[in-house]
C-alpha cells in the first residue's frame, strides 16, 4: 500500500453541504477500490484542499474520485516521513 495525495482547488469556497454530498458518494467507492481515506486539510479560505489516502496505487484513488464525481487537480504518490 502507498500513500496518495489528492490536491483540489475551488473557484469559490466549497460549501459544507457540497463536501458532505461528495463524501457520501465517495464512501462506497472507497471500499470498492480498496482505498482508505486518512485525512484532509483545508486552506483557511476553503478554496484549496489536500486529501491523503492509502491505496494499492494512485490509479485506484483516481477511480474513486471519478466514480464519486469529485473534482481534483492532481493525484500523486508520497513517502511518509516520520519525525
N, C-alpha and C positions, 0 to 999 in steps of 0.2 A: 504494500500500500504506500502511496505517496501523498504528500500534502499538495493541494491545488488551491491557487489563489484566483479569485474572480474579482475583477475591477469593474465598477459601474459608475457612470456619471448621468446626471439628470439635468435637463434644462431648467426645470423648476424644482423646488424641494418636493420630494416624494411624500404624498400624504400617507399617514399610517394605515389608512383603510386599504390603499393600493398595495402596500407592503404585505399586510395580512392576507389579502386575496392571493397574491403571488406565493406566499409561504404555504398556503393551503393547497394550491395546485402542485407545488413542489414536493409536498410530503410523500405522496405515493410514488413519485418519480425517484426519490432518493433510494427507497427500498428496491425498486425495480432495477436500478442500475448499480446497486451496491455502493452507494455514496453516503458518507456521513458528514453532516454539517458540523463544524466545530465552533465557529464564532464569526461575528460580523462587526465591523467598525463603521460608524457614520462620521462624516465631517460635521462640524457644528452647524453648518448652514444646510445640512441634509441634501446636498447636491452631489455628493460623492460617497461611495460605499465600497468597502473591501470585505470580501467574504472568504473564509478559509474552510476547506473541505478535506476529507480523507477519502481516497478512491484508488482503484487499480491504475488509473491513468487520467490525464486531462480530458481525453475524449469522452469518458463516462460523465464527467461533470458538464461538459458542453451539451451532451444529450439531455441531461436533467434540465438545464437552462432552456433548451429548445422546446422540450415537451411541456414545460410549465409556462412557456411564453415570457420568460424573464429576460429582459434586455441586459446586455453586458458589453463591455468594451474589449477586455482581454481576459484570457484564461491561461495560466501558466503554472508549471510545477515548481515547487520550492523545497529547499532544505530547511529543516528546523534546526536553529542554532540555540542550544541551551546555554544559559549564562555560566 
